[in-house]
Amino acid sequence: MSSQNAPIKPLGDRVVATRDKAADKTAGGLYLPDSAKEKPVAATVAAVGPDATDITVGDKILYKEYSTTELTIDGTDYLIVKQEDILGTLAA
């Protein structure tokens, strides 16, 4: 569907993404220690399977926190997410 930016070719309606960095501080400017950070639920799409619709490489997505498969290739952490577990996309 779209060009691939990942060493993984997703099948079906799956999407490969890289997790976005968690916030280091609150909106009020308070810095958060690592132990206080919530697990992030946003990622940037790196590859899209042939059956995925409405998602393209480069989109920022929100996904269900515990519904991903995680793996590391060449030092980069990737997520594989089913399209049905993507809650939405973030505006640029």
N, C-alpha and C positions, 0 to 999 in steps of 0.2 A: 504494500500500500504506500508507504513512505520510505525514504532512504533510512538506512540503518546506521546508528552511531554506537552500536554495542557489538561485542564479539559473540553475542547470543542472538539467534534467529528465533523469535517467538512463534509458536504454532497457534492455529485457531484464533480465538479472540483474546489471546494473552498479550500483555504489554510488558516490555522491559524498561525499567526506570532506575534512576539513581536518586537516593534519598537526599532531600535538601537539608542543609545544616540547621540544627535547632537554634532557637534564639538564645543569645548570650545575655540579653537584658530585657526587662519588662518595658512596656510602653512608657512608663513613668521614669525610666532611666536606671532602675535598680539592676545590678548585675546578678545573674543567677549562677550558683555553683553547679558543677556537673551533676551532683546528687539531686538537685531540685528540678532539673529539666525533665519535662514529659517527653515520652517517645514521640518523635515527629510523625505527622501523618501526611506530609506533602512530599512530592518527588517530581523530578523532571523526566519526561519520557525520552528514552534513548532508541527504542525500536518498537515497532507495532506489528502484530500478527496480521495475516491476510484477512481474517474475518472480523477484526476489530473495526468499529465504526465510530465516527465523531471524535477520534483521538488521533493526533499526529505527532511526529517527532518534534520535540521542543516544548510541547504543552506541559504546563505545571498542573499536576493532578492531586486530588485529595483521595485517599484510599482508606479502606477499613484496616485498622491498625494491626490486627493479628491474622490477616488473610493472605499474607504474601509468602513467597518462597525467597529466601535470601541466599546469595552466594557471592564469593569474591573471586575475581579473575584479574590477574596482573595488578593486584593492590587496589582495585576499584570494587566497591560494594555495589551489587546490583540487586534489584527486586524484580520478581516476576509476579504480575498481578493479573487476575482474570478481569475482563472488562466489567462483569457484573459487580465486582468489588470496588470499582472506581465510583466514588460518590459525586465527583464533579471536577471541573477544571477551574483554575484561578485566572482571573483577568490579568493581563500583562501590566 
